[in-house]
Amino acid sequence: MAEHATQLLMKKCGVLEPNKKADEKDHANFRTPFVVPMKPAVVGGMRDTFGLDEGGSHPLSAVVIDAKD
């Protein structure tokens, strides 16, 4: 089930073409934006997606703020 969910997310993000099963290269391309330090575009996108501000009380705020530095 987890692999199916990952492949669906990869397709929604544009990393994986429709009707293709993910291989190791696809998985690596999908994970790359989430490495430390995160790129500013990824951090900004996560803030927008999850409704986070620069220092709010949301549980993920600390992660996003740390990634900005």
PDB file of N, CA, C and O in Angstrom:
ATOM      1  N   MET A   1       0.818  -1.189   0.000  1.00  0.00           N
ATOM      2  CA  MET A   1       0.000   0.000   0.000  1.00  0.00           C
ATOM      3  C   MET A   1       0.870   1.263   0.000  1.00  0.00           C
ATOM      4  O   MET A   1       0.564   2.223  -0.707  1.00  0.00           O
ATOM      5  N   ALA A   2       1.949   1.267   0.788  1.00  0.00           N
ATOM      6  CA  ALA A   2       2.826   2.437   0.855  1.00  0.00           C
ATOM      7  C   ALA A   2       3.451   2.709  -0.505  1.00  0.00           C
ATOM      8  O   ALA A   2       3.566   3.863  -0.917  1.00  0.00           O
ATOM      9  N   GLU A   3       3.854   1.653  -1.206  1.00  0.00           N
ATOM     10  CA  GLU A   3       4.465   1.839  -2.531  1.00  0.00           C
ATOM     11  C   GLU A   3       3.445   2.419  -3.507  1.00  0.00           C
ATOM     12  O   GLU A   3       3.784   3.279  -4.320  1.00  0.00           O
ATOM     13  N   HIS A   4       2.216   1.959  -3.431  1.00  0.00           N
ATOM     14  CA  HIS A   4       1.165   2.481  -4.308  1.00  0.00           C
ATOM     15  C   HIS A   4       0.934   3.972  -4.024  1.00  0.00           C
ATOM     16  O   HIS A   4       0.799   4.771  -4.951  1.00  0.00           O
ATOM     17  N   ALA A   5       0.890   4.331  -2.760  1.00  0.00           N
ATOM     18  CA  ALA A   5       0.697   5.736  -2.384  1.00  0.00           C
ATOM     19  C   ALA A   5       1.871   6.586  -2.854  1.00  0.00           C
ATOM     20  O   ALA A   5       1.678   7.705  -3.330  1.00  0.00           O
ATOM     21  N   THR A   6       3.083   6.062  -2.724  1.00  0.00           N
ATOM     22  CA  THR A   6       4.275   6.801  -3.180  1.00  0.00           C
ATOM     23  C   THR A   6       4.227   7.017  -4.681  1.00  0.00           C
ATOM     24  O   THR A   6       4.527   8.110  -5.160  1.00  0.00           O
ATOM     25  N   GLN A   7       3.856   5.995  -5.423  1.00  0.00           N
ATOM     26  CA  GLN A   7       3.785   6.132  -6.880  1.00  0.00           C
ATOM     27  C   GLN A   7       2.707   7.130  -7.286  1.00  0.00           C
ATOM     28  O   GLN A   7       2.899   7.901  -8.226  1.00  0.00           O
ATOM     29  N   LEU A   8       1.582   7.124  -6.590  1.00  0.00           N
ATOM     30  CA  LEU A   8       0.525   8.091  -6.882  1.00  0.00           C
ATOM     31  C   LEU A   8       1.021   9.514  -6.630  1.00  0.00           C
ATOM     32  O   LEU A   8       0.786  10.410  -7.440  1.00  0.00           O
ATOM     33  N   LEU A   9       1.705   9.717  -5.510  1.00  0.00           N
ATOM     34  CA  LEU A   9       2.257  11.033  -5.206  1.00  0.00           C
ATOM     35  C   LEU A   9       3.300  11.445  -6.240  1.00  0.00           C
ATOM     36  O   LEU A   9       3.342  12.606  -6.648  1.00  0.00           O
ATOM     37  N   MET A  10       4.130  10.516  -6.663  1.00  0.00           N
ATOM     38  CA  MET A  10       5.142  10.804  -7.682  1.00  0.00           C
ATOM     39  C   MET A  10       4.481  11.240  -8.992  1.00  0.00           C
ATOM     40  O   MET A  10       4.968  12.151  -9.662  1.00  0.00           O
ATOM     41  N   LYS A  11       3.385  10.598  -9.353  1.00  0.00           N
ATOM     42  CA  LYS A  11       2.667  10.969 -10.575  1.00  0.00           C
ATOM     43  C   LYS A  11       2.044  12.351 -10.435  1.00  0.00           C
ATOM     44  O   LYS A  11       2.091  13.154 -11.367  1.00  0.00           O
ATOM     45  N   LYS A  12       1.455  12.633  -9.262  1.00  0.00           N
ATOM     46  CA  LYS A  12       0.828  13.944  -9.033  1.00  0.00           C
ATOM     47  C   LYS A  12       1.863  15.067  -9.054  1.00  0.00           C
ATOM     48  O   LYS A  12       1.557  16.188  -9.458  1.00  0.00           O
ATOM     49  N   CYS A  13       3.087  14.765  -8.618  1.00  0.00           N
ATOM     50  CA  CYS A  13       4.163  15.772  -8.597  1.00  0.00           C
ATOM     51  C   CYS A  13       4.858  15.902  -9.945  1.00  0.00           C
ATOM     52  O   CYS A  13       5.689  16.793 -10.126  1.00  0.00           O
ATOM     53  N   GLY A  14       4.536  15.041 -10.882  1.00  0.00           N
ATOM     54  CA  GLY A  14       5.141  15.115 -12.197  1.00  0.00           C
ATOM     55  C   GLY A  14       6.482  14.406 -12.311  1.00  0.00           C
ATOM     56  O   GLY A  14       7.179  14.567 -13.312  1.00  0.00           O
ATOM     57  N   VAL A  15       6.853  13.629 -11.310  1.00  0.00           N
ATOM     58  CA  VAL A  15       8.124  12.906 -11.337  1.00  0.00           C
ATOM     59  C   VAL A  15       7.989  11.612 -12.130  1.00  0.00           C
ATOM     60  O   VAL A  15       8.956  11.139 -12.727  1.00  0.00           O
ATOM     61  N   LEU A  16       6.804  11.049 -12.133  1.00  0.00           N
ATOM     62  CA  LEU A  16       6.572   9.762 -12.775  1.00  0.00           C
ATOM     63  C   LEU A  16       5.485   9.906 -13.838  1.00  0.00           C
ATOM     64  O   LEU A  16       4.434  10.503 -13.602  1.00  0.00           O
ATOM     65  N   GLU A  17       5.765   9.349 -15.006  1.00  0.00           N
ATOM     66  CA  GLU A  17       4.798   9.404 -16.101  1.00  0.00           C
ATOM     67  C   GLU A  17       3.620   8.476 -15.803  1.00  0.00           C
ATOM     68  O   GLU A  17       3.782   7.451 -15.140  1.00  0.00           O
ATOM     69  N   PRO A  18       2.431   8.843 -16.299  1.00  0.00           N
ATOM     70  CA  PRO A  18       1.277   7.947 -16.114  1.00  0.00           C
ATOM     71  C   PRO A  18       1.567   6.573 -16.726  1.00  0.00           C
ATOM     72  O   PRO A  18       2.272   6.475 -17.730  1.00  0.00           O
ATOM     73  N   ASN A  19       1.038   5.548 -16.138  1.00  0.00           N
ATOM     74  CA  ASN A  19       1.175   4.161 -16.610  1.00  0.00           C
ATOM     75  C   ASN A  19       2.600   3.624 -16.526  1.00  0.00           C
ATOM     76  O   ASN A  19       2.909   2.616 -17.162  1.00  0.00           O
ATOM     77  N   LYS A  20       3.476   4.273 -15.759  1.00  0.00           N
ATOM     78  CA  LYS A  20       4.836   3.782 -15.572  1.00  0.00           C
ATOM     79  C   LYS A  20       5.010   3.376 -14.122  1.00  0.00           C
ATOM     80  O   LYS A  20       4.512   4.047 -13.218  1.00  0.00           O
ATOM     81  N   LYS A  21       5.717   2.280 -13.900  1.00  0.00           N
ATOM     82  CA  LYS A  21       6.042   1.835 -12.543  1.00  0.00           C
ATOM     83  C   LYS A  21       7.402   2.429 -12.177  1.00  0.00           C
ATOM     84  O   LYS A  21       8.348   2.379 -12.963  1.00  0.00           O
ATOM     85  N   ALA A  22       7.482   2.986 -10.983  1.00  0.00           N
ATOM     86  CA  ALA A  22       8.699   3.678 -10.548  1.00  0.00           C
ATOM     87  C   ALA A  22       9.867   2.713 -10.372  1.00  0.00           C
ATOM     88  O   ALA A  22       9.708   1.614  -9.841  1.00  0.00           O
ATOM     89  N   ASP A  23      11.042   3.143 -10.825  1.00  0.00           N
ATOM     90  CA  ASP A  23      12.265   2.391 -10.572  1.00  0.00           C
ATOM     91  C   ASP A  23      13.128   3.206  -9.596  1.00  0.00           C
ATOM     92  O   ASP A  23      12.690   4.246  -9.104  1.00  0.00           O
ATOM     93  N   GLU A  24      14.326   2.747  -9.322  1.00  0.00           N
ATOM     94  CA  GLU A  24      15.191   3.423  -8.348  1.00  0.00           C
ATOM     95  C   GLU A  24      15.525   4.855  -8.765  1.00  0.00           C
ATOM     96  O   GLU A  24      15.604   5.743  -7.916  1.00  0.00           O
ATOM     97  N   LYS A  25      15.720   5.081 -10.041  1.00  0.00           N
ATOM     98  CA  LYS A  25      16.032   6.429 -10.530  1.00  0.00           C
ATOM     99  C   LYS A  25      14.855   7.378 -10.259  1.00  0.00           C
ATOM    100  O   LYS A  25      15.057   8.520  -9.844  1.00  0.00           O
ATOM    101  N   ASP A  26      13.646   6.905 -10.494  1.00  0.00           N
ATOM    102  CA  ASP A  26      12.459   7.717 -10.229  1.00  0.00           C
ATOM    103  C   ASP A  26      12.344   8.048  -8.739  1.00  0.00           C
ATOM    104  O   ASP A  26      12.029   9.179  -8.370  1.00  0.00           O
ATOM    105  N   HIS A  27      12.605   7.045  -7.884  1.00  0.00           N
ATOM    106  CA  HIS A  27      12.552   7.270  -6.441  1.00  0.00           C
ATOM    107  C   HIS A  27      13.598   8.294  -6.019  1.00  0.00           C
ATOM    108  O   HIS A  27      13.321   9.160  -5.189  1.00  0.00           O
ATOM    109  N   ALA A  28      14.788   8.200  -6.583  1.00  0.00           N
ATOM    110  CA  ALA A  28      15.856   9.152  -6.248  1.00  0.00           C
ATOM    111  C   ALA A  28      15.469  10.567  -6.677  1.00  0.00           C
ATOM    112  O   ALA A  28      15.703  11.521  -5.934  1.00  0.00           O
ATOM    113  N   ASN A  29      14.884  10.714  -7.858  1.00  0.00           N
ATOM    114  CA  ASN A  29      14.442  12.034  -8.330  1.00  0.00           C
ATOM    115  C   ASN A  29      13.351  12.610  -7.441  1.00  0.00           C
ATOM    116  O   ASN A  29      13.289  13.821  -7.227  1.00  0.00           O
ATOM    117  N   PHE A  30      12.499  11.746  -6.929  1.00  0.00           N
ATOM    118  CA  PHE A  30      11.414  12.185  -6.062  1.00  0.00           C
ATOM    119  C   PHE A  30      11.940  12.641  -4.702  1.00  0.00           C
ATOM    120  O   PHE A  30      11.451  13.628  -4.151  1.00  0.00           O
ATOM    121  N   ARG A  31      12.919  11.942  -4.162  1.00  0.00           N
ATOM    122  CA  ARG A  31      13.444  12.254  -2.822  1.00  0.00           C
ATOM    123  C   ARG A  31      14.416  13.429  -2.811  1.00  0.00           C
ATOM    124  O   ARG A  31      14.574  14.069  -1.771  1.00  0.00           O
ATOM    125  N   THR A  32      15.055  13.726  -3.901  1.00  0.00           N
ATOM    126  CA  THR A  32      16.098  14.749  -3.954  1.00  0.00           C
ATOM    127  C   THR A  32      15.686  16.101  -3.365  1.00  0.00           C
ATOM    128  O   THR A  32      16.479  16.685  -2.626  1.00  0.00           O
ATOM    129  N   PRO A  33      14.493  16.630  -3.649  1.00  0.00           N
ATOM    130  CA  PRO A  33      14.140  17.942  -3.087  1.00  0.00           C
ATOM    131  C   PRO A  33      14.015  17.971  -1.567  1.00  0.00           C
ATOM    132  O   PRO A  33      13.978  19.051  -0.976  1.00  0.00           O
ATOM    133  N   PHE A  34      13.950  16.798  -0.919  1.00  0.00           N
ATOM    134  CA  PHE A  34      13.718  16.754   0.521  1.00  0.00           C
ATOM    135  C   PHE A  34      14.990  16.542   1.341  1.00  0.00           C
ATOM    136  O   PHE A  34      14.916  16.272   2.540  1.00  0.00           O
ATOM    137  N   VAL A  35      16.148  16.663   0.708  1.00  0.00           N
ATOM    138  CA  VAL A  35      17.403  16.505   1.442  1.00  0.00           C
ATOM    139  C   VAL A  35      17.768  17.794   2.161  1.00  0.00           C
ATOM    140  O   VAL A  35      17.298  18.875   1.805  1.00  0.00           O
ATOM    141  N   VAL A  36      18.610  17.664   3.176  1.00  0.00           N
ATOM    142  CA  VAL A  36      19.044  18.826   3.954  1.00  0.00           C
ATOM    143  C   VAL A  36      20.319  19.358   3.334  1.00  0.00           C
ATOM    144  O   VAL A  36      21.203  18.550   3.048  1.00  0.00           O
ATOM    145  N   PRO A  37      20.484  20.625   3.106  1.00  0.00           N
ATOM    146  CA  PRO A  37      19.483  21.669   3.309  1.00  0.00           C
ATOM    147  C   PRO A  37      18.492  21.705   2.144  1.00  0.00           C
ATOM    148  O   PRO A  37      18.846  21.459   0.992  1.00  0.00           O
ATOM    149  N   MET A  38      17.261  22.016   2.478  1.00  0.00           N
ATOM    150  CA  MET A  38      16.223  22.105   1.453  1.00  0.00           C
ATOM    151  C   MET A  38      16.404  23.384   0.651  1.00  0.00           C
ATOM    152  O   MET A  38      16.820  24.414   1.181  1.00  0.00           O
ATOM    153  N   LYS A  39      16.089  23.301  -0.616  1.00  0.00           N
ATOM    154  CA  LYS A  39      16.179  24.472  -1.489  1.00  0.00           C
ATOM    155  C   LYS A  39      15.054  25.445  -1.142  1.00  0.00           C
ATOM    156  O   LYS A  39      13.961  25.025  -0.760  1.00  0.00           O
ATOM    157  N   PRO A  40      15.322  26.747  -1.277  1.00  0.00           N
ATOM    158  CA  PRO A  40      14.306  27.758  -0.939  1.00  0.00           C
ATOM    159  C   PRO A  40      12.975  27.552  -1.669  1.00  0.00           C
ATOM    160  O   PRO A  40      11.914  27.793  -1.092  1.00  0.00           O
ATOM    161  N   ALA A  41      13.019  27.117  -2.909  1.00  0.00           N
ATOM    162  CA  ALA A  41      11.769  26.914  -3.656  1.00  0.00           C
ATOM    163  C   ALA A  41      10.935  25.800  -3.026  1.00  0.00           C
ATOM    164  O   ALA A  41       9.708  25.890  -2.999  1.00  0.00           O
ATOM    165  N   VAL A  42      11.586  24.754  -2.519  1.00  0.00           N
ATOM    166  CA  VAL A  42      10.869  23.651  -1.877  1.00  0.00           C
ATOM    167  C   VAL A  42      10.264  24.136  -0.564  1.00  0.00           C
ATOM    168  O   VAL A  42       9.114  23.831  -0.250  1.00  0.00           O
ATOM    169  N   VAL A  43      11.055  24.900   0.205  1.00  0.00           N
ATOM    170  CA  VAL A  43      10.570  25.425   1.479  1.00  0.00           C
ATOM    171  C   VAL A  43       9.364  26.329   1.256  1.00  0.00           C
ATOM    172  O   VAL A  43       8.353  26.200   1.947  1.00  0.00           O
ATOM    173  N   GLY A  44       9.467  27.239   0.299  1.00  0.00           N
ATOM    174  CA  GLY A  44       8.354  28.139  -0.003  1.00  0.00           C
ATOM    175  C   GLY A  44       7.128  27.381  -0.475  1.00  0.00           C
ATOM    176  O   GLY A  44       6.003  27.715  -0.103  1.00  0.00           O
ATOM    177  N   GLY A  45       7.343  26.371  -1.287  1.00  0.00           N
ATOM    178  CA  GLY A  45       6.230  25.551  -1.759  1.00  0.00           C
ATOM    179  C   GLY A  45       5.550  24.806  -0.632  1.00  0.00           C
ATOM    180  O   GLY A  45       4.326  24.674  -0.616  1.00  0.00           O
ATOM    181  N   MET A  46       6.349  24.314   0.322  1.00  0.00           N
ATOM    182  CA  MET A  46       5.760  23.617   1.469  1.00  0.00           C
ATOM    183  C   MET A  46       4.989  24.591   2.349  1.00  0.00           C
ATOM    184  O   MET A  46       3.921  24.253   2.859  1.00  0.00           O
ATOM    185  N   ARG A  47       5.518  25.789   2.532  1.00  0.00           N
ATOM    186  CA  ARG A  47       4.791  26.799   3.313  1.00  0.00           C
ATOM    187  C   ARG A  47       3.434  27.082   2.675  1.00  0.00           C
ATOM    188  O   ARG A  47       2.413  27.133   3.361  1.00  0.00           O
ATOM    189  N   ASP A  48       3.434  27.262   1.371  1.00  0.00           N
ATOM    190  CA  ASP A  48       2.182  27.544   0.666  1.00  0.00           C
ATOM    191  C   ASP A  48       1.222  26.357   0.748  1.00  0.00           C
ATOM    192  O   ASP A  48       0.036  26.529   1.029  1.00  0.00           O
ATOM    193  N   THR A  49       1.732  25.177   0.506  1.00  0.00           N
ATOM    194  CA  THR A  49       0.899  23.978   0.493  1.00  0.00           C
ATOM    195  C   THR A  49       0.250  23.700   1.838  1.00  0.00           C
ATOM    196  O   THR A  49      -0.929  23.355   1.909  1.00  0.00           O
ATOM    197  N   PHE A  50       1.031  23.852   2.912  1.00  0.00           N
ATOM    198  CA  PHE A  50       0.535  23.514   4.242  1.00  0.00           C
ATOM    199  C   PHE A  50       0.061  24.713   5.036  1.00  0.00           C
ATOM    200  O   PHE A  50      -0.297  24.573   6.205  1.00  0.00           O
ATOM    201  N   GLY A  51       0.050  25.899   4.424  1.00  0.00           N
ATOM    202  CA  GLY A  51      -0.448  27.087   5.103  1.00  0.00           C
ATOM    203  C   GLY A  51       0.420  27.524   6.273  1.00  0.00           C
ATOM    204  O   GLY A  51      -0.098  28.002   7.282  1.00  0.00           O
ATOM    205  N   LEU A  52       1.726  27.369   6.151  1.00  0.00           N
ATOM    206  CA  LEU A  52       2.641  27.739   7.226  1.00  0.00           C
ATOM    207  C   LEU A  52       3.166  29.152   7.029  1.00  0.00           C
ATOM    208  O   LEU A  52       3.413  29.584   5.903  1.00  0.00           O
ATOM    209  N   ASP A  53       3.332  29.861   8.130  1.00  0.00           N
ATOM    210  CA  ASP A  53       3.955  31.178   8.033  1.00  0.00           C
ATOM    211  C   ASP A  53       5.408  31.062   8.485  1.00  0.00           C
ATOM    212  O   ASP A  53       5.902  29.957   8.710  1.00  0.00           O
ATOM    213  N   GLU A  54       6.079  32.173   8.617  1.00  0.00           N
ATOM    214  CA  GLU A  54       7.499  32.176   8.969  1.00  0.00           C
ATOM    215  C   GLU A  54       7.779  31.668  10.377  1.00  0.00           C
ATOM    216  O   GLU A  54       8.885  31.191  10.632  1.00  0.00           O
ATOM    217  N   GLY A  55       6.838  31.749  11.292  1.00  0.00           N
ATOM    218  CA  GLY A  55       7.120  31.329  12.659  1.00  0.00           C
ATOM    219  C   GLY A  55       5.891  30.899  13.415  1.00  0.00           C
ATOM    220  O   GLY A  55       5.807  31.108  14.626  1.00  0.00           O
ATOM    221  N   GLY A  56       4.936  30.304  12.731  1.00  0.00           N
ATOM    222  CA  GLY A  56       3.684  29.911  13.369  1.00  0.00           C
ATOM    223  C   GLY A  56       3.846  28.749  14.330  1.00  0.00           C
ATOM    224  O   GLY A  56       4.947  28.240  14.538  1.00  0.00           O
ATOM    225  N   SER A  57       2.744  28.347  14.903  1.00  0.00           N
ATOM    226  CA  SER A  57       2.774  27.295  15.906  1.00  0.00           C
ATOM    227  C   SER A  57       2.462  25.915  15.333  1.00  0.00           C
ATOM    228  O   SER A  57       2.305  24.954  16.087  1.00  0.00           O
ATOM    229  N   HIS A  58       2.373  25.808  14.021  1.00  0.00           N
ATOM    230  CA  HIS A  58       2.105  24.524  13.391  1.00  0.00           C
ATOM    231  C   HIS A  58       3.279  23.578  13.669  1.00  0.00           C
ATOM    232  O   HIS A  58       4.428  24.019  13.666  1.00  0.00           O
ATOM    233  N   PRO A  59       3.018  22.298  13.908  1.00  0.00           N
ATOM    234  CA  PRO A  59       4.094  21.356  14.240  1.00  0.00           C
ATOM    235  C   PRO A  59       5.220  21.290  13.213  1.00  0.00           C
ATOM    236  O   PRO A  59       6.356  20.986  13.578  1.00  0.00           O
ATOM    237  N   LEU A  60       4.945  21.562  11.962  1.00  0.00           N
ATOM    238  CA  LEU A  60       5.996  21.511  10.937  1.00  0.00           C
ATOM    239  C   LEU A  60       6.719  22.841  10.773  1.00  0.00           C
ATOM    240  O   LEU A  60       7.685  22.919  10.014  1.00  0.00           O
ATOM    241  N   SER A  61       6.278  23.879  11.458  1.00  0.00           N
ATOM    242  CA  SER A  61       6.906  25.180  11.301  1.00  0.00           C
ATOM    243  C   SER A  61       8.389  25.166  11.610  1.00  0.00           C
ATOM    244  O   SER A  61       9.169  25.796  10.896  1.00  0.00           O
ATOM    245  N   ALA A  62       8.795  24.469  12.650  1.00  0.00           N
ATOM    246  CA  ALA A  62      10.213  24.417  13.017  1.00  0.00           C
ATOM    247  C   ALA A  62      11.041  23.784  11.910  1.00  0.00           C
ATOM    248  O   ALA A  62      12.157  24.226  11.638  1.00  0.00           O
ATOM    249  N   VAL A  63      10.507  22.761  11.278  1.00  0.00           N
ATOM    250  CA  VAL A  63      11.220  22.099  10.196  1.00  0.00           C
ATOM    251  C   VAL A  63      11.404  23.038   9.026  1.00  0.00           C
ATOM    252  O   VAL A  63      12.495  23.125   8.463  1.00  0.00           O
ATOM    253  N   VAL A  64      10.348  23.740   8.653  1.00  0.00           N
ATOM    254  CA  VAL A  64      10.405  24.639   7.516  1.00  0.00           C
ATOM    255  C   VAL A  64      11.314  25.830   7.814  1.00  0.00           C
ATOM    256  O   VAL A  64      12.073  26.256   6.943  1.00  0.00           O
ATOM    257  N   ILE A  65      11.250  26.367   9.017  1.00  0.00           N
ATOM    258  CA  ILE A  65      12.096  27.500   9.379  1.00  0.00           C
ATOM    259  C   ILE A  65      13.556  27.085   9.398  1.00  0.00           C
ATOM    260  O   ILE A  65      14.408  27.820   8.900  1.00  0.00           O
ATOM    261  N   ASP A  66      13.866  25.915   9.966  1.00  0.00           N
ATOM    262  CA  ASP A  66      15.246  25.422   9.985  1.00  0.00           C
ATOM    263  C   ASP A  66      15.764  25.210   8.573  1.00  0.00           C
ATOM    264  O   ASP A  66      16.933  25.477   8.294  1.00  0.00           O
ATOM    265  N   ALA A  67      14.912  24.737   7.688  1.00  0.00           N
ATOM    266  CA  ALA A  67      15.328  24.493   6.322  1.00  0.00           C
ATOM    267  C   ALA A  67      15.647  25.782   5.593  1.00  0.00           C
ATOM    268  O   ALA A  67      16.435  25.781   4.647  1.00  0.00           O
ATOM    269  N   LYS A  68      15.052  26.870   6.015  1.00  0.00           N
ATOM    270  CA  LYS A  68      15.285  28.166   5.367  1.00  0.00           C
ATOM    271  C   LYS A  68      16.715  28.642   5.579  1.00  0.00           C
ATOM    272  O   LYS A  68      17.300  29.273   4.699  1.00  0.00           O
ATOM    273  N   ASP A  69      17.280  28.341   6.751  1.00  0.00           N
ATOM    274  CA  ASP A  69      18.627  28.806   7.082  1.00  0.00           C
ATOM    275  C   ASP A  69      19.710  28.158   6.317  1.00  0.00           C
ATOM    276  O   ASP A  69      20.882  28.476   6.517  1.00  0.00           O
TER     277      ASP A  69
END
